[in-house]
Structure formats: structure tokens, C-alpha cells
Amino acid sequence: MLAFGGSTYFWFTFFVKGRSIPTPNLIGKSVHDARAIASDLGIDLTVDTDHRRNSDRVPVGHVVWQNRSPGATSFIKRGSTLRVELSAGPLVLRVPELKGESQGTAVLRLGQQNLKVGILSYVEGPTERAVIAVDPPKGTVVEAERPVSLLVAVAPPPPTFVMPDLIDLGLEQVRPRLEARGLKVSTVKFEAYPGIADGIIIRQYPLRGAPVSSRDPITVVVSKAEESGFVEPVPEPIQN
């Protein structure tokens, strides 16, 4: 067992490992220097011209990534190929054009650009939920995760009225008057009420005197004839 272990170690060290060398660290090297190092070590160097990586530390055109980890514990055989990618320099972020976009679209685009939503401010404007202004303005070069504030337009509030007293009035009489002022009867409930003709409002919400606008639903309870429990019999057919 000792002889076998010693033999295995000898063959691995001198014939397998002996043909391998520690993977060189080419990160930060120029292409010329990287090729020179690889050539001296007997390694083929391939530069990936189809892909580049952004980096704040490695200058443009220098090696920023290699497909094998460098170091004394990572070996590469002589004659093998080491593939590298070059730096495209720091990632340049610019505030996109957001004016006229909806608030939801603007927030989505900021996230896609690796930017954050800053302060959201609202002001009355012609287009509901449309971005009016951006801070910093469009085209400004900013760092990643930079908050961008938005000024968003909102429609002006509708006019407010004092809720009139609708009790004892006919529904068909008051409905057109309410609609003429932008108010809408959203819910109509019917309830039997002895002694009152059909179609008369007997309860209302909001109550008389409360502020009401086109955004507020109006509910009324209207009287109807009380149903009788008597069921008229159906005459049987005459048999000849």
C-alpha cells in the first residue's frame, strides 16, 4: 500500500502536474501584455470580441474576466486555451425621458435602468397620472440606484355640493336634477311602505346637508306597493 501510494504521488507530480502550471492572473492586463504572458507560459489566449463587461476598476480594453480562476491552486495545462473578455469601462447611466409617461410606466422604466424612485409629488394638471417633470432632468449621468423624483399631474377635484333633502320626492323627478350636476344615483333599493305611493324616496344616503361630489355614490330607498299574500286560482279547462 505504501509503495502504491508513493508511486501514484510520483507519477502525478512529475507527469501530470509537471505538465501543468498555475493559472496566471490576467485581470487588469492589456491585450498585448496578456498575450505575452500567455505565450511565455505556453498557453493559447483567446479574446472574446462579442462580449464586453462593465467595470469601475478595469480600464477600457483591458482584461476584465477569464474563464479559469487564477492562483496556485488552479492549474492549466500547457497548450490549453484561456479565454478572456475585455472591459467596457464603467456603466454609464442616464436619466431616461419620462415626461408624458404615466406614473406606472415611469416607475417601471426607472427600475429597468437600475434607478430608484425618489420623491413623488402631485399637482393639478390636464392629464391624469402623467409625469410633468423629473429631477435630475433627462440625460443626466447618474450612479446606479440613484433616486429620481417625479412630479405627477392629477385631475382637479370635482365640485362639491350640499346634499339636498330627497325624502318624499319621486325618484324619476330627482334623478335628472342630480345627474345635471354630475351626481349619480348608484344604488336604488325598493321597500314596501304602506300609505305611500310607488316611486317615492323614503331614505337616502348621504344624508341631507352632507357634502357630496361626483365621486360619492348616492343610495336611495324607494317605496313600492306592498305585495299581497292572496294568489288568484287558475281556472280549470272546460271538459266536453
Backbone bond lengths (Angstrom), bond angles and torsions (degrees), N, CA, C in turn:
res aa  C-N    CA-C-N  psi(-1)  N-CA   C-N-CA  omega(-1)  CA-C   N-CA-C  phi
1 M - - - 1.463 - - 1.526 110.70 -
2 L 1.356 115.85 -40.72 1.455 118.25 179.31 1.515 110.95 -67.29
3 A 1.324 115.82 -39.29 1.469 119.73 179.09 1.526 110.90 -65.35
4 F 1.339 115.45 -41.15 1.473 119.09 179.74 1.521 110.91 -65.15
5 G 1.343 117.43 -43.05 1.457 120.98 179.24 1.505 111.46 -64.51
6 G 1.330 117.40 -42.39 1.458 119.77 179.14 1.500 111.84 -65.75
7 S 1.319 116.60 -38.16 1.475 120.10 178.36 1.516 111.61 -65.55
8 T 1.317 116.08 -41.80 1.478 120.00 179.69 1.515 110.67 -63.17
9 Y 1.312 116.67 -44.72 1.471 120.20 179.22 1.523 110.64 -62.30
10 F 1.346 117.29 -40.26 1.462 121.02 -178.90 1.523 110.85 -63.77
11 W 1.311 116.48 -49.18 1.477 120.13 -179.43 1.522 111.35 -63.16
12 F 1.346 117.49 -41.32 1.481 119.84 179.64 1.524 110.99 -64.51
13 T 1.313 117.24 -41.40 1.458 121.21 -175.50 1.518 112.13 -70.22
14 F 1.308 116.45 -42.66 1.459 118.78 -170.56 1.527 113.98 -97.52
15 F 1.326 118.61 -20.82 1.454 119.35 -177.35 1.539 112.76 -112.78
16 V 1.291 117.62 -32.07 1.470 120.24 179.56 1.518 109.63 -96.19
17 K 1.316 115.73 -61.50 1.457 119.90 -179.89 1.515 111.14 -67.28
18 G 1.323 116.18 -29.65 1.455 119.40 179.57 1.511 112.93 -63.23
19 R 1.321 117.52 -26.90 1.454 121.00 177.90 1.525 112.04 -87.59
20 S 1.313 118.39 -6.60 1.462 123.36 -178.75 1.518 109.97 -105.90
21 I 1.320 114.82 155.70 1.460 121.31 178.56 1.517 108.10 -133.54
22 P 1.333 117.74 156.15 1.471 119.60 175.44 1.536 110.30 -59.98
23 T 1.318 115.79 138.45 1.465 120.38 179.75 1.521 110.06 -65.47
24 P 1.327 117.01 123.65 1.468 119.03 -178.30 1.523 111.74 -70.87
25 N 1.304 115.96 154.52 1.465 122.14 176.49 1.526 108.78 -95.86
26 L 1.332 116.00 107.31 1.462 121.49 -178.02 1.523 112.60 -101.36
27 I 1.349 117.87 0.73 1.456 121.54 -178.20 1.531 109.60 -62.22
28 G 1.327 115.21 128.28 1.456 120.77 179.21 1.512 114.03 90.39
29 K 1.353 116.95 -7.34 1.461 120.27 -179.82 1.529 110.26 -84.01
30 S 1.340 114.90 151.35 1.458 119.06 172.25 1.521 108.95 -73.01
31 V 1.322 116.74 163.19 1.462 119.74 -179.55 1.523 110.16 -60.78
32 H 1.325 116.98 -39.75 1.472 120.66 180.00 1.521 110.89 -62.29
33 D 1.324 117.44 -46.95 1.457 120.56 -179.75 1.528 111.32 -67.52
34 A 1.321 116.63 -39.02 1.461 119.98 -179.99 1.519 110.92 -64.06
35 R 1.336 117.35 -40.08 1.470 120.46 178.31 1.524 110.29 -66.14
36 A 1.320 116.68 -38.74 1.463 119.88 -179.72 1.527 110.90 -64.72
37 I 1.341 117.34 -43.34 1.464 121.12 179.04 1.522 110.49 -63.96
38 A 1.338 116.11 -46.12 1.464 119.88 -179.63 1.525 110.91 -63.02
39 S 1.322 117.53 -39.28 1.466 120.74 179.91 1.522 111.12 -65.41
40 D 1.309 118.18 -41.64 1.464 121.39 179.50 1.532 111.24 -63.24
41 L 1.323 116.85 -30.98 1.464 120.94 -178.30 1.526 112.64 -91.16
42 G 1.326 116.20 -3.66 1.459 119.10 -179.17 1.508 113.88 77.46
43 I 1.316 116.19 29.78 1.466 122.00 -179.37 1.519 108.83 -112.12
44 D 1.329 116.28 139.84 1.460 121.39 174.24 1.524 108.96 -84.00
45 L 1.331 116.42 133.60 1.469 121.44 -179.36 1.518 109.33 -111.63
46 T 1.336 115.77 127.13 1.459 122.13 177.10 1.519 108.94 -117.27
47 V 1.329 116.28 124.31 1.468 121.99 178.83 1.520 108.23 -97.90
48 D 1.333 116.81 121.07 1.475 122.14 178.37 1.525 108.34 -77.20
49 T 1.322 115.81 107.48 1.473 120.54 -178.30 1.519 112.54 -87.49
50 D 1.337 117.71 -6.76 1.469 120.77 -177.93 1.526 112.40 -90.92
51 H 1.325 117.41 -16.38 1.457 120.18 -177.32 1.532 110.43 -131.77
52 R 1.317 114.74 140.65 1.462 121.42 173.92 1.521 108.49 -134.19
53 R 1.324 116.18 155.82 1.455 121.26 -177.32 1.517 109.85 -124.16
54 N 1.331 114.62 137.98 1.465 119.14 176.32 1.517 110.14 -74.08
55 S 1.335 115.62 142.60 1.457 120.64 179.13 1.518 109.32 -153.14
56 D 1.328 115.57 137.52 1.465 121.03 176.58 1.525 111.60 -86.41
57 R 1.335 117.65 -11.18 1.466 120.82 -173.42 1.533 112.60 -110.67
58 V 1.323 117.18 -32.73 1.465 120.54 -175.93 1.526 109.12 -96.27
59 P 1.344 117.99 128.20 1.473 120.58 179.99 1.523 112.02 -62.36
60 V 1.322 115.18 158.23 1.462 121.31 179.52 1.522 109.61 -60.12
61 G 1.339 117.19 134.98 1.452 122.15 176.92 1.508 114.77 86.33
62 H 1.323 118.07 -3.02 1.459 121.46 177.76 1.533 109.56 -98.16
63 V 1.327 114.85 162.41 1.468 120.17 -177.96 1.526 109.48 -67.44
64 V 1.341 115.55 126.19 1.457 120.47 -179.21 1.530 111.72 -116.42
65 W 1.351 116.97 -15.34 1.474 120.91 -177.37 1.516 108.92 -154.77
66 Q 1.332 116.00 143.76 1.456 121.70 173.35 1.507 109.03 -136.21
67 N 1.330 115.59 150.88 1.465 119.28 -170.78 1.516 113.80 -80.87
68 R 1.311 118.09 -0.58 1.467 121.97 174.34 1.526 108.76 -126.70
69 S 1.316 115.95 137.19 1.464 119.70 179.36 1.524 109.72 -70.38
70 P 1.325 117.72 132.80 1.461 119.77 179.94 1.525 111.08 -78.75
71 G 1.352 115.75 161.14 1.457 119.69 175.14 1.511 112.43 132.71
72 A 1.310 115.07 166.87 1.461 121.12 -176.81 1.522 112.78 -71.72
73 T 1.319 117.71 -17.21 1.464 120.37 -179.62 1.516 112.47 -95.17
74 S 1.330 117.29 -1.59 1.458 121.72 178.88 1.528 107.88 -116.99
75 F 1.340 116.12 114.35 1.455 120.43 -174.31 1.524 110.26 -106.04
76 I 1.321 114.62 150.77 1.442 122.82 176.96 1.527 108.14 -135.68
77 K 1.302 116.49 137.79 1.458 120.10 -178.35 1.523 110.10 -77.89
78 R 1.315 114.99 146.89 1.460 119.56 174.05 1.524 108.53 -63.59
79 G 1.330 115.39 140.15 1.458 120.38 -176.67 1.511 113.71 90.19
80 S 1.359 117.39 -10.02 1.467 120.91 176.76 1.523 110.17 -75.53
81 T 1.325 114.66 167.03 1.462 120.82 -178.82 1.518 109.65 -106.64
82 L 1.316 115.41 132.13 1.467 122.21 176.17 1.519 107.70 -111.11
83 R 1.310 116.81 118.98 1.471 121.58 -177.48 1.526 110.04 -97.87
84 V 1.324 116.72 136.63 1.458 121.59 -178.51 1.526 110.11 -132.45
85 E 1.335 114.82 157.76 1.465 121.88 172.73 1.516 108.27 -122.30
86 L 1.333 115.77 152.89 1.455 121.50 -175.12 1.518 111.30 -102.24
87 S 1.318 115.51 158.39 1.465 121.87 -178.25 1.528 110.71 -79.77
88 A 1.333 114.61 140.68 1.463 121.34 173.40 1.515 110.86 -100.13
89 G 1.331 116.86 8.22 1.456 120.07 -179.46 1.515 111.55 83.34
90 P 1.323 117.12 -177.64 1.473 120.57 -179.56 1.533 111.92 -62.05
91 L 1.309 115.54 146.88 1.459 120.97 175.64 1.525 108.84 -71.68
92 V 1.341 115.80 122.20 1.459 121.18 -178.50 1.524 108.20 -98.55
93 L 1.328 116.40 117.20 1.458 122.02 178.42 1.519 109.46 -106.80
94 R 1.298 116.21 134.03 1.462 122.03 176.87 1.528 108.95 -123.58
95 V 1.312 115.77 143.40 1.467 120.36 177.48 1.524 108.52 -65.72
96 P 1.333 118.69 122.34 1.465 120.73 -177.61 1.527 112.45 -73.44
97 E 1.318 115.37 166.79 1.464 121.34 175.48 1.525 108.44 -75.36
98 L 1.318 116.58 114.26 1.464 121.94 -176.72 1.521 112.90 -118.82
99 K 1.322 117.44 -8.05 1.461 120.07 -177.73 1.527 110.24 -64.13
100 G 1.319 115.44 130.25 1.458 121.23 -178.76 1.518 113.59 92.45
101 E 1.334 117.58 -15.19 1.457 120.67 177.88 1.529 109.90 -77.00
102 S 1.328 115.36 156.00 1.461 118.62 174.76 1.523 109.18 -71.02
103 Q 1.323 115.87 160.35 1.464 119.79 -178.82 1.525 110.92 -59.43
104 G 1.334 117.44 -43.20 1.460 120.56 -179.46 1.523 112.24 -62.99
105 T 1.344 117.14 -42.50 1.462 120.55 179.42 1.520 110.92 -65.66
106 A 1.338 117.40 -40.00 1.463 121.04 179.51 1.524 111.18 -62.82
107 V 1.323 117.13 -43.22 1.469 120.73 179.12 1.527 110.11 -63.65
108 L 1.332 116.84 -40.59 1.463 120.86 179.60 1.525 111.00 -64.54
109 R 1.322 117.60 -43.35 1.466 120.46 -178.73 1.519 111.96 -67.59
110 L 1.311 117.96 -35.47 1.456 119.99 176.25 1.523 110.86 -62.87
111 G 1.318 116.45 -41.75 1.456 119.60 177.49 1.517 112.20 -63.42
112 Q 1.329 117.00 -38.42 1.464 120.74 178.70 1.527 111.43 -66.45
113 Q 1.334 117.86 -28.16 1.458 122.37 179.62 1.533 112.35 -89.81
114 N 1.339 117.11 9.56 1.469 122.55 -178.64 1.530 110.81 62.61
115 L 1.342 116.11 36.44 1.459 122.78 175.84 1.525 108.77 -117.59
116 K 1.313 116.69 162.71 1.451 121.93 -178.29 1.525 110.61 -113.13
117 V 1.325 115.66 156.80 1.461 121.25 175.65 1.519 108.36 -82.83
118 G 1.328 116.86 125.91 1.453 121.87 178.49 1.522 111.00 -90.05
119 I 1.304 116.44 -129.01 1.467 122.17 -178.69 1.521 109.84 -79.13
120 L 1.319 116.42 131.10 1.464 122.24 174.86 1.522 108.40 -101.77
121 S 1.334 116.42 118.82 1.469 121.69 178.47 1.524 108.37 -118.51
122 Y 1.321 115.36 149.77 1.464 120.49 -176.20 1.525 109.99 -125.78
123 V 1.332 115.37 144.06 1.457 122.28 178.50 1.525 107.78 -147.77
124 E 1.316 115.94 150.70 1.458 119.33 179.54 1.525 110.19 -64.06
125 G 1.308 115.58 134.71 1.455 120.42 -179.18 1.518 111.08 -153.91
126 P 1.339 116.18 173.18 1.468 119.77 -175.58 1.515 114.09 -73.30
127 T 1.356 117.66 -30.19 1.461 121.57 -175.82 1.515 109.74 -111.64
128 E 1.314 116.01 122.11 1.458 121.06 -177.34 1.523 111.52 -65.47
129 R 1.352 116.64 127.70 1.461 124.62 174.89 1.523 113.17 61.72
130 A 1.320 118.77 30.35 1.460 121.99 176.84 1.522 109.43 -101.03
131 V 1.347 116.29 142.68 1.461 121.48 179.80 1.527 109.38 -74.01
132 I 1.339 116.83 127.88 1.459 122.70 -179.93 1.528 110.88 -99.17
133 A 1.325 117.34 -40.25 1.466 121.15 -177.01 1.519 109.50 -148.89
134 V 1.360 114.71 157.01 1.467 122.18 -177.77 1.523 108.32 -132.21
135 D 1.338 116.02 142.20 1.469 121.37 176.66 1.535 108.95 -137.49
136 P 1.364 116.89 117.41 1.469 130.93 2.57 1.527 111.81 -66.76
137 P 1.342 117.35 156.38 1.467 120.05 -177.64 1.521 112.31 -67.85
138 K 1.324 115.38 166.05 1.467 120.69 -177.99 1.535 110.87 -57.86
139 G 1.331 115.25 146.21 1.449 121.28 177.97 1.516 114.63 85.69
140 T 1.332 118.04 -9.44 1.467 120.61 -179.75 1.527 109.82 -69.26
141 V 1.328 116.93 131.90 1.457 121.72 176.85 1.531 108.70 -77.67
142 V 1.321 116.14 124.04 1.468 121.06 -176.34 1.522 108.82 -133.66
143 E 1.319 115.71 163.60 1.451 121.30 176.76 1.533 109.76 -83.72
144 A 1.328 115.22 164.24 1.459 120.23 179.33 1.528 110.42 -61.91
145 E 1.335 115.49 147.93 1.465 123.43 179.09 1.531 112.43 66.51
146 R 1.336 117.33 18.63 1.469 119.74 178.91 1.525 109.56 -72.40
147 P 1.345 119.31 129.23 1.467 120.60 176.05 1.533 110.89 -69.41
148 V 1.321 115.54 135.09 1.459 122.64 177.59 1.529 107.67 -119.46
149 S 1.337 116.31 122.10 1.466 121.12 -177.99 1.529 110.28 -87.40
150 L 1.325 115.58 145.77 1.461 121.76 -177.24 1.524 109.98 -124.67
151 L 1.343 115.40 138.53 1.462 122.04 171.25 1.524 106.50 -107.19
152 V 1.343 115.74 118.43 1.460 121.94 -170.98 1.529 109.88 -116.12
153 A 1.329 115.17 137.55 1.468 120.82 179.17 1.525 110.44 -83.57
154 V 1.308 115.12 141.95 1.470 121.04 173.83 1.528 107.77 -131.16
155 A 1.316 115.64 149.43 1.452 120.39 -179.94 1.528 110.27 -66.83
156 P 1.326 117.46 144.12 1.470 119.11 178.07 1.522 110.54 -64.00
157 P 1.318 117.86 149.42 1.463 120.24 -178.70 1.527 110.42 -65.35
158 P 1.317 117.27 147.04 1.463 120.19 179.06 1.523 110.67 -69.94
159 P 1.348 117.18 158.14 1.465 119.64 178.21 1.525 111.29 -63.68
160 T 1.326 114.79 146.99 1.466 121.08 -178.63 1.524 110.10 -106.61
161 F 1.334 115.87 136.91 1.467 122.17 179.53 1.529 109.27 -118.03
162 V 1.329 114.67 165.28 1.457 121.00 172.36 1.518 107.43 -91.30
163 M 1.333 115.78 124.18 1.454 120.12 -177.32 1.514 110.81 -60.75
164 P 1.358 118.04 121.91 1.477 119.92 -179.51 1.528 111.30 -77.45
165 D 1.308 114.55 169.19 1.467 121.53 176.91 1.519 107.74 -85.55
166 L 1.340 116.70 114.28 1.466 121.83 -177.97 1.519 112.96 -100.93
167 I 1.329 117.31 -5.16 1.460 120.45 -176.07 1.530 109.87 -64.38
168 D 1.354 113.65 136.89 1.476 123.70 178.80 1.523 112.45 73.99
169 L 1.322 118.58 9.67 1.457 121.80 175.28 1.522 109.21 -104.27
170 G 1.325 115.94 152.28 1.450 120.20 179.11 1.528 111.47 -75.63
171 L 1.331 116.67 140.53 1.462 120.85 -178.83 1.519 111.07 -60.28
172 E 1.294 117.70 -45.04 1.464 121.13 -178.56 1.525 111.39 -68.11
173 Q 1.288 117.23 -16.20 1.466 120.68 177.94 1.533 110.94 -83.54
174 V 1.350 116.73 -40.49 1.468 119.25 -174.26 1.522 113.15 -90.30
175 R 1.332 117.53 -23.77 1.469 119.02 -176.25 1.528 112.63 -57.81
176 P 1.350 119.51 -50.77 1.471 118.72 -179.89 1.524 113.42 -62.97
177 R 1.348 117.95 -31.71 1.465 120.28 178.95 1.543 110.78 -68.00
178 L 1.335 115.66 -39.80 1.461 118.80 177.46 1.528 111.19 -66.48
179 E 1.337 116.74 -44.74 1.460 120.58 -178.43 1.523 111.88 -64.91
180 A 1.335 117.20 -28.90 1.464 120.07 178.31 1.527 111.54 -65.10
181 R 1.310 117.08 -22.63 1.475 122.04 178.42 1.528 112.52 -103.43
182 G 1.328 116.53 14.49 1.456 120.77 178.58 1.506 114.70 82.87
183 L 1.326 118.06 5.14 1.452 121.84 179.18 1.520 109.71 -92.33
184 K 1.306 115.95 149.71 1.459 119.32 -174.65 1.518 110.26 -135.25
185 V 1.341 115.04 132.52 1.461 120.72 173.47 1.523 106.46 -81.68
186 S 1.334 117.00 106.07 1.456 120.99 -174.00 1.521 112.75 -87.77
187 T 1.343 117.50 -29.38 1.458 120.29 -177.27 1.518 109.67 -134.74
188 V 1.339 115.59 130.39 1.468 122.23 177.04 1.528 107.71 -124.10
189 K 1.325 115.98 120.32 1.460 121.43 176.72 1.519 109.09 -112.73
190 F 1.318 116.01 145.87 1.456 121.24 -178.58 1.524 109.64 -112.62
191 E 1.323 114.18 141.37 1.464 119.49 -177.33 1.528 108.46 -148.21
192 A 1.317 114.59 134.53 1.465 119.52 178.06 1.525 109.66 -68.35
193 Y 1.335 116.16 131.12 1.468 120.89 -178.41 1.526 107.52 -142.30
194 P 1.329 116.45 104.56 1.472 119.49 -175.76 1.530 111.62 -60.62
195 G 1.307 114.84 141.01 1.459 120.47 175.08 1.512 114.72 86.90
196 I 1.325 118.59 -2.66 1.468 121.12 179.18 1.517 108.64 -121.35
197 A 1.312 116.02 136.60 1.454 121.04 -177.73 1.524 110.92 -64.96
198 D 1.316 115.24 161.58 1.463 119.81 178.28 1.531 110.80 -65.42
199 G 1.365 114.87 147.70 1.462 119.88 173.25 1.505 114.87 84.37
200 I 1.332 118.69 9.08 1.466 121.59 -179.56 1.532 109.05 -96.72
201 I 1.319 116.13 135.18 1.458 121.07 -179.84 1.536 109.10 -75.06
202 I 1.346 115.82 125.76 1.460 119.53 -179.23 1.545 111.51 -112.35
203 R 1.318 118.38 -18.09 1.465 122.22 173.40 1.526 109.20 -147.59
204 Q 1.336 114.64 154.87 1.465 118.66 -178.44 1.524 110.06 -146.47
205 Y 1.322 114.39 155.41 1.467 121.53 172.50 1.526 108.43 -150.61
206 P 1.333 118.81 128.82 1.467 129.65 2.55 1.532 112.94 -63.14
207 L 1.315 115.09 159.91 1.452 120.31 179.88 1.521 111.32 -73.99
208 R 1.313 115.95 165.57 1.455 121.85 178.86 1.533 110.31 -57.14
209 G 1.346 115.56 134.37 1.455 121.34 177.00 1.519 114.75 91.03
210 A 1.331 118.57 -10.18 1.462 120.70 179.91 1.529 110.04 -78.26
211 P 1.348 118.57 148.69 1.470 119.77 175.89 1.519 109.89 -69.61
212 V 1.324 116.45 141.40 1.457 121.33 -178.17 1.523 108.76 -146.98
213 S 1.333 115.59 144.41 1.461 121.39 177.25 1.520 108.63 -137.89
214 S 1.334 116.04 -177.77 1.462 120.29 -178.30 1.523 112.14 -66.55
215 R 1.323 116.98 -15.89 1.462 119.95 178.32 1.523 112.70 -83.16
216 D 1.343 116.93 -12.25 1.463 120.68 -176.07 1.524 110.56 -96.59
217 P 1.343 117.47 127.08 1.469 119.73 176.26 1.520 110.58 -73.24
218 I 1.316 115.28 142.78 1.467 121.46 178.33 1.519 107.93 -112.05
219 T 1.325 115.46 129.12 1.460 121.48 179.95 1.526 109.13 -118.46
220 V 1.334 115.81 134.21 1.465 120.36 177.95 1.525 109.03 -131.13
221 V 1.337 115.04 149.68 1.462 121.85 173.17 1.517 106.70 -111.05
222 V 1.322 116.12 125.84 1.467 122.43 -172.38 1.522 109.05 -115.19
223 S 1.310 114.54 141.33 1.463 119.64 -179.82 1.522 111.01 -75.13
224 K 1.361 113.80 152.49 1.468 119.49 174.77 1.520 107.71 -145.99
225 A 1.302 115.65 164.70 1.462 120.05 -178.22 1.523 110.09 -64.85
226 E 1.338 115.25 139.10 1.454 119.76 179.40 1.508 109.62 -72.31
227 E 1.335 115.50 130.89 1.457 119.78 -177.34 1.524 109.92 -74.50
228 S 1.343 117.00 142.32 1.471 122.51 179.42 1.512 109.88 -92.18
229 G 1.325 115.24 146.80 1.455 119.22 178.34 1.517 112.77 -83.56
230 F 1.364 118.12 -5.68 1.463 121.88 -178.67 1.517 109.41 -79.01
231 V 1.300 115.77 130.73 1.460 121.70 177.81 1.516 107.65 -112.66
232 E 1.319 116.88 120.84 1.468 122.34 -179.12 1.515 109.55 -71.05
233 P 1.337 118.15 127.28 1.474 120.31 -178.38 1.518 110.58 -67.89
234 V 1.312 115.16 149.02 1.453 121.56 178.49 1.527 106.76 -89.91
235 P 1.375 118.34 125.55 1.474 119.58 -179.07 1.507 111.95 -64.73
236 E 1.374 115.52 140.52 1.449 120.91 178.91 1.530 108.86 -77.22
237 P 1.341 116.59 149.42 1.473 119.57 178.67 1.535 110.66 -66.83
238 I 1.342 116.31 145.70 1.490 122.20 179.77 1.518 108.68 -76.87
239 Q 1.368 113.76 128.28 1.472 118.76 177.59 1.512 109.26 -96.62
240 N 1.321 116.70 137.22 1.464 123.11 177.56 1.513 109.61 -81.47
